[in-house]
Amino acid sequence: MHTSPIPAWAGPLDVPSFAMDAVRQAASAAGRVARVRGLDVAIDTTPSLVAGSFAAIDHLRVDGRPVEAWGELSGFFAADDGWVRLHGNYPHHQAAIRRALGAEDRDGAAAAIRRLPAGDAAERILAEGGIATPVRTAEDWAAHPQARAMRDVPWRRIDPGEEREDPPVGRMIRPVGRTAPLPLEGVRVLDLTRVVAGPMATQLLGCLGADVLRIDPPQRPELRDAYLASGMGKRSVELDLSASREVLESLLRSADVIAHGYRPGSLARFGLTPDDLRERFDHLVIGALSAWGEVGPWGEHAGFDSIVQAATGIADVYGSGGADGASDPVHDASPDGKPGALPVQALDHATGNVLAAGILDLLADGRGGVVRASLLGAARELMERPTVPDGSHRPGLSDSGAARPDPTEPLATFEQATGHGRIRTVPAPLRVDGSPLTGAITQYGAAAPAWR
């Protein structure tokens, strides 16, 4: 084990308690599964594990070198009448930005956006298939049709299926005895997630002992560093779903869980919407993740943590005079009036944990069903929490009002040799009987499309 100081999470919003509460939901649900399966183990978390996990990309080292978390065209850009946030990490999103703006690099994009109103710049990029949003205040967002459509939709909701008296062979609810090493031993999880929130949820399931099989399309592979930052405890396969329908059906029939993190509606042609899956495979626990929710004018739009922050008022709250995010890219802006970002991608990580908690709760109940969670719900939950007085520094992590730990509390990391180089990363945010959870990181795309 190596140690390094925990980064300070400063700023006007109570990110520490938000993060800790989300992880404690996962710890509680994992404990329920353990008890149902006859395991006498203690499952909990620590401030250090939560802080490390939420900043996993910042702590990742490949052959001793830090990774670049942001693409050249990601970040905040000054427009004629405000600010725009772009997400250009993926090659196809970078290409869309270049087409929309007629620019090849960051300087060209900045010059083009500076001549446009923020709304026009974002609309041009969205029309080309890119990802962008004007930076809004919380008041502006509250009046937006998507905010109104999602106002009464919980951050996470669970629609359970009927309790089964005759669960299919392979269902995890069967007892495993007190000698099983981890609570999810024997559970099969089909992982159709990308980026951060979904992969972090499935990584947690894998580190709890599940057989997690991640599927990515060959034509749009995951970014290497994103995979390495959330790849513990899972196997990876590249599979063209259009040409592999029989393989997919076989995997689904014998799976216990499927985690779905693509834009709502994007996999409908494969029969992979939550409703289609529920109708055909009533034994499945289905985790469905979205950026903006599944209703409203943006219900089928793609989105990312940073974009949701900018659209909903978080970036404005963290603007000039607030704390710039530690995981935010370099601003192409003057110092006055610039937006800011959360110190970590807390919407992603917290949502991944509450999604995993919902999946674990259904498994403990011995029934299928659908767990839905959104990044927009996470943003609303965070913004509705009591703010930090005067934006004062709140180091460490704890429940609101509790004594806060020393911000120099050591952070656990571990190293592993992989086909991608020697990786140093951080454990999952839970412990079993006092031991942090880790798992092997396998070669991207190298697994067979079959269960162990």
C-alpha positions in Angstrom: 0.0 0.0 0.0 1.1 3.5 -0.7 -0.3 6.6 1.0 -0.9 10.2 -0.2 -2.8 13.1 1.4 -6.5 13.4 0.8 -7.3 16.4 -1.4 -9.3 19.1 0.4 -12.9 19.4 -0.9 -13.6 23.1 -0.5 -16.5 25.1 -1.8 -20.0 26.4 -1.2 -21.9 23.0 -1.6 -21.6 20.2 0.9 -20.0 17.6 -1.4 -18.5 15.7 1.6 -21.7 14.7 3.2 -23.4 14.1 -0.2 -20.6 11.7 -1.2 -20.5 9.9 2.2 -24.3 9.5 2.3 -24.3 7.9 -1.2 -21.6 5.4 -0.3 -23.3 4.5 3.0 -26.4 3.5 1.0 -24.2 1.1 -1.0 -22.6 -0.2 2.2 -26.0 -0.8 3.8 -27.4 -2.6 0.8 -24.3 -4.8 0.5 -24.6 -5.7 4.1 -28.2 -6.9 3.5 -27.0 -9.1 0.7 -24.4 -10.6 2.9 -26.9 -11.4 5.6 -29.4 -13.0 3.2 -26.6 -15.2 1.9 -25.6 -16.3 5.4 -22.3 -14.4 5.6 -21.1 -13.0 8.9 -19.2 -10.0 7.6 -19.1 -6.3 8.4 -19.3 -4.0 5.4 -18.6 -0.3 5.9 -16.7 2.7 4.5 -14.3 5.3 5.6 -13.8 9.0 4.7 -10.4 8.1 3.1 -12.0 5.4 0.9 -14.7 7.7 -0.3 -12.4 10.6 -1.0 -10.1 8.3 -2.9 -12.8 6.6 -5.0 -14.5 9.9 -6.0 -11.2 11.2 -7.3 -10.1 7.9 -8.8 -9.1 9.5 -12.2 -6.9 12.0 -10.3 -5.1 9.2 -8.4 -4.6 6.9 -11.4 -1.0 6.3 -12.5 0.0 4.3 -15.6 3.7 3.4 -15.4 4.2 6.1 -12.8 2.6 8.9 -14.9 -0.6 10.7 -14.2 -3.3 10.6 -16.9 -5.0 13.5 -18.6 -8.6 13.5 -17.6 -9.9 16.0 -20.1 -9.7 16.4 -23.9 -8.4 19.6 -25.6 -11.9 20.7 -26.5 -13.4 20.1 -23.1 -14.0 22.9 -20.6 -15.5 26.4 -20.3 -15.4 28.9 -23.1 -16.4 32.5 -23.0 -19.3 33.4 -25.4 -20.5 36.8 -26.5 -23.1 36.9 -23.7 -22.0 34.3 -21.2 -20.3 31.0 -21.0 -20.5 27.6 -22.7 -19.3 24.2 -21.4 -18.1 21.6 -23.9 -17.4 17.9 -23.4 -14.9 16.8 -26.0 -13.1 13.8 -24.5 -14.4 11.2 -27.1 -13.1 11.5 -30.7 -16.6 11.6 -32.2 -17.6 14.5 -29.9 -14.3 16.3 -30.7 -15.1 15.9 -34.4 -18.6 17.3 -33.9 -17.2 20.4 -32.1 -14.8 21.0 -35.0 -17.5 20.7 -37.6 -19.8 23.0 -35.7 -17.3 25.7 -35.1 -15.0 25.3 -38.1 -12.1 25.1 -35.7 -9.3 22.6 -35.4 -7.9 23.3 -31.9 -8.9 24.9 -28.6 -7.8 28.4 -29.6 -9.9 28.2 -32.8 -12.9 27.0 -30.8 -12.5 29.7 -28.3 -12.4 32.4 -31.0 -15.5 31.0 -32.7 -17.5 30.8 -29.5 -16.5 34.3 -28.4 -18.3 35.7 -31.4 -21.6 33.8 -30.7 -24.3 34.0 -28.0 -23.9 31.1 -25.6 -27.2 29.5 -26.6 -26.3 29.6 -30.3 -22.9 28.1 -29.8 -24.3 25.2 -27.8 -27.1 24.6 -30.4 -24.6 24.5 -33.3 -22.6 21.9 -31.5 -25.6 19.8 -30.4 -26.9 19.9 -34.0 -23.6 18.2 -35.1 -23.9 15.5 -32.5 -21.6 17.1 -30.0 -22.1 17.8 -26.3 -22.4 21.4 -25.0 -24.6 23.6 -22.8 -24.8 27.3 -21.9 -23.8 27.9 -18.3 -27.0 28.7 -16.4 -27.9 30.0 -13.0 -29.9 27.8 -10.7 -32.9 30.2 -11.2 -32.6 29.9 -15.0 -32.4 26.1 -14.8 -35.5 25.9 -12.5 -37.5 27.5 -15.3 -36.2 25.1 -18.0 -38.7 22.5 -19.3 -36.4 19.6 -18.4 -36.1 20.8 -14.8 -39.9 21.1 -14.6 -40.4 17.6 -16.1 -38.0 16.0 -13.6 -39.0 18.1 -10.6 -40.9 15.3 -8.8 -38.9 12.4 -10.1 -36.6 11.0 -7.4 -32.8 10.8 -7.9 -33.2 7.0 -7.7 -36.4 5.0 -7.9 -36.9 1.3 -7.7 -39.7 -0.5 -9.6 -39.5 -4.1 -8.1 -40.9 -7.1 -9.8 -42.8 -9.9 -8.2 -41.1 -11.9 -5.5 -40.2 -15.3 -7.0 -40.6 -18.6 -5.3 -38.7 -20.5 -7.9 -35.8 -18.3 -8.9 -33.9 -19.6 -12.0 -30.7 -21.6 -11.7 -27.9 -19.1 -11.1 -29.9 -16.5 -9.1 -27.7 -15.0 -6.5 -30.2 -15.3 -3.7 -29.2 -18.8 -3.0 -27.2 -19.1 0.3 -23.5 -19.5 -0.1 -22.5 -20.4 3.4 -20.2 -18.6 5.8 -17.0 -19.5 3.9 -17.8 -17.6 0.7 -15.1 -14.9 0.2 -17.4 -12.1 -0.9 -21.1 -11.4 -0.8 -21.7 -11.4 -4.6 -19.8 -14.6 -5.4 -21.6 -16.4 -8.3 -23.7 -13.3 -9.3 -23.5 -12.5 -13.0 -23.6 -8.8 -14.1 -23.8 -7.7 -17.8 -22.2 -4.3 -17.9 -23.4 -2.0 -20.7 -22.1 1.2 -19.2 -19.5 3.8 -20.1 -17.6 6.8 -18.8 -17.8 7.1 -14.9 -21.1 6.6 -13.1 -22.2 3.3 -14.5 -18.7 1.7 -14.6 -18.1 2.8 -11.0 -21.4 1.0 -10.0 -20.4 -2.2 -11.8 -16.9 -2.0 -10.5 -18.3 -2.0 -7.0 -20.3 -5.1 -7.8 -17.3 -6.7 -9.2 -15.1 -5.9 -6.2 -17.9 -7.5 -4.0 -17.4 -10.7 -5.9 -19.7 -10.6 -8.9 -18.7 -11.9 -12.4 -18.9 -8.6 -14.3 -18.7 -8.8 -18.1 -18.4 -5.4 -19.7 -19.4 -5.0 -23.4 -18.2 -2.1 -25.5 -18.8 -1.5 -29.3 -15.7 -2.1 -31.4 -16.5 1.1 -33.5 -16.4 3.3 -30.4 -14.1 1.9 -27.8 -13.9 3.3 -24.3 -11.1 5.7 -23.5 -8.2 3.8 -22.0 -7.9 5.9 -18.9 -11.6 5.9 -18.2 -11.6 2.1 -18.4 -8.6 1.8 -16.1 -10.0 4.1 -13.5 -13.2 2.0 -13.1 -12.1 -1.5 -14.3 -11.4 -3.4 -11.2 -13.1 -6.7 -10.8 -14.5 -7.0 -14.3 -13.8 -8.6 -17.6 -14.0 -6.7 -20.9 -15.2 -7.7 -24.3 -15.7 -5.8 -27.6 -18.9 -7.0 -29.2 -20.9 -5.7 -32.2 -24.5 -6.2 -30.9 -25.9 -6.0 -34.4 -23.9 -9.0 -35.5 -24.0 -10.9 -32.1 -27.7 -11.1 -31.2 -27.6 -14.7 -30.3 -24.6 -14.2 -28.0 -26.3 -11.3 -26.3 -29.5 -13.3 -25.8 -27.6 -16.2 -24.3 -25.8 -13.8 -21.9 -29.1 -12.2 -20.8 -30.8 -15.5 -20.1 -28.2 -16.5 -17.6 -27.4 -13.1 -16.2 -28.6 -11.9 -12.8 -28.1 -8.2 -13.4 -27.8 -5.9 -16.4 -26.5 -2.3 -15.9 -27.5 0.0 -18.8 -25.7 3.4 -19.1 -26.3 4.4 -22.7 -28.5 7.4 -23.7 -32.1 6.4 -23.1 -33.6 4.9 -26.3 -30.2 4.4 -28.0 -30.3 0.6 -27.6 -34.0 0.1 -28.3 -33.3 -1.6 -31.6 -31.6 -4.4 -29.7 -34.5 -4.9 -27.3 -32.4 -3.4 -24.4 -34.6 -0.7 -23.0 -35.5 -1.4 -19.4 -39.1 -2.1 -20.3 -38.2 -4.5 -23.0 -35.7 -6.3 -20.8 -38.2 -6.5 -18.0 -40.9 -8.1 -20.2 -38.5 -10.7 -21.7 -36.4 -11.5 -18.6 -38.4 -11.0 -15.5 -35.7 -12.5 -13.3 -33.2 -9.7 -14.2 -32.3 -6.8 -11.9 -31.9 -3.9 -14.3 -29.9 -0.8 -13.5 -30.8 2.1 -15.8 -28.6 5.2 -15.7 -29.3 8.5 -17.5 -27.9 12.0 -17.6 -31.2 13.9 -17.6 -33.8 11.3 -16.7 -36.1 9.4 -19.0 -38.9 12.0 -19.4 -39.1 15.6 -20.6 -37.6 17.2 -23.7 -34.1 16.1 -22.8 -35.1 12.6 -21.8 -33.2 11.0 -24.6 -30.3 13.4 -24.6 -26.7 12.4 -23.8 -24.9 14.2 -21.0 -22.0 14.1 -18.7 -21.3 15.1 -15.1 -19.6 18.4 -16.1 -22.4 19.3 -18.5 -25.1 18.7 -15.9 -23.1 20.8 -13.5 -23.0 23.7 -16.0 -26.7 23.4 -17.0 -28.1 23.2 -13.5 -26.4 26.1 -11.8 -23.6 24.3 -10.0 -20.9 25.8 -12.2 -22.3 29.2 -11.5 -22.3 28.6 -7.8 -18.6 27.6 -8.0 -17.7 30.6 -10.2 -15.5 33.5 -9.4 -15.0 33.7 -5.7 -15.8 30.0 -5.3 -13.5 27.0 -5.5 -12.3 25.9 -8.9 -12.7 22.2 -9.3 -9.6 20.0 -8.9 -10.8 17.8 -11.7 -11.8 20.7 -14.1 -9.8 21.4 -17.3 -7.9 24.6 -17.8 -10.3 27.5 -18.3 -10.1 29.5 -21.6 -11.3 32.6 -19.9 -10.6 35.8 -18.1 -10.6 35.5 -14.3 -13.7 37.7 -13.9 -17.0 35.9 -13.9 -15.7 32.5 -15.0 -17.6 29.4 -13.9 -16.2 26.8 -11.7 -16.7 23.1 -11.0 -17.1 20.6 -8.1 -13.7 19.5 -6.6 -14.5 15.9 -8.0 -17.1 14.5 -10.4 -19.4 13.9 -7.5 -22.6 13.6 -9.6 -21.1 10.6 -11.4 -19.7 8.9 -8.4 -22.6 9.5 -6.0 -25.1 8.3 -8.7 -23.0 5.2 -9.4 -23.1 4.3 -5.7 -26.9 4.8 -5.3 -27.5 2.8 -8.5 -25.4 0.0 -7.1 -27.3 0.3 -3.8 -30.6 -0.2 -5.5 -29.3 -3.2 -7.5 -28.0 -4.7 -4.2 -31.4 -4.1 -2.5 -33.3 -5.9 -5.2 -30.8 -8.8 -5.1 -31.3 -9.0 -1.3 -35.1 -9.0 -1.8 -34.8 -12.0 -4.2 -36.7 -10.3 -7.0 -36.1 -8.7 -10.4 -37.0 -5.1 -11.2 -35.7 -1.8 -12.5 -33.5 0.7 -10.7 -33.4 4.1 -12.4 -31.0 6.9 -11.5 -30.0 10.1 -13.1 -27.1 12.7 -12.9 -29.8 15.4 -13.0 -31.3 13.9 -9.8 -27.9 14.0 -8.2 -27.4 17.7 -9.1 -30.8 18.5 -7.6 -30.1 16.5 -4.4 -26.7 18.3 -4.0 -28.1 21.8 -4.6 -31.0 21.2 -2.2 -28.7 20.4 0.7 -27.7 23.1 3.2 -24.9 25.2 1.8 -21.6 25.7 3.5 -21.5 29.0 5.3 -19.6 31.7 3.4 -18.1 28.9 1.1 -15.9 28.0 4.0 -13.5 25.1 3.7 -14.8 21.8 4.9 -12.0 19.2 4.8 -12.7 15.5 4.9 -16.0 13.7 4.9 -18.6 13.1 7.4 -22.3 13.6 8.1 -23.4 17.2 8.4 -22.6 18.5 11.8 -20.2 15.7 12.8 -16.6 16.2 13.6 -14.5 16.2 10.5 -11.4 14.0 10.2 -7.9 15.2 9.7 -7.6 16.2 6.0 -4.1 14.5 6.0 -5.7 11.1 6.7 -3.7 8.7 4.5 -5.3 7.4 1.2 -4.9 3.8 0.3 -3.7 2.9 -3.2 -2.5 -0.4 -4.7 -0.5 -1.4 -7.8 -1.0 -4.0 -10.4 0.8 -5.1 -13.6 -1.6 -5.1 -16.6 -1.4 -5.3 -20.3 -1.9 -1.5 -20.3 1.2 -1.0 -18.1 1.8 -0.9 -14.4 -1.3 0.6 -12.8 -1.6 2.4 -9.5 -5.2 3.1 -8.5 -7.4 3.4 -5.5 -9.7 0.8 -3.9 -13.5 0.8 -4.2 -15.2 2.9 -1.4 -16.3 -0.1 0.8 -14.5 -2.4 3.2 -15.4 -6.0 4.1 -14.2 -6.9 7.6 -11.9 -3.9 7.6 -10.2 -4.8 4.3 -10.6 -2.3 1.3 -12.1 -3.9 -1.8 -10.0 -4.2 -4.9 -10.0 -6.4 -8.0 -7.9 -7.3 -11.0 -7.9 -5.0 -13.9 -8.0 -7.1 -17.1 -7.0 -6.3 -20.7 -9.6 -4.1 -22.4 -11.6 -6.1 -25.0 -9.7 -9.3 -24.4 -12.3 -11.5 -22.7 -14.7 -14.0 -24.4 -18.4 -13.1 -24.4 -19.2 -15.8 -21.9 -19.7 -16.2 -18.2 -17.0 -17.7 -16.0 
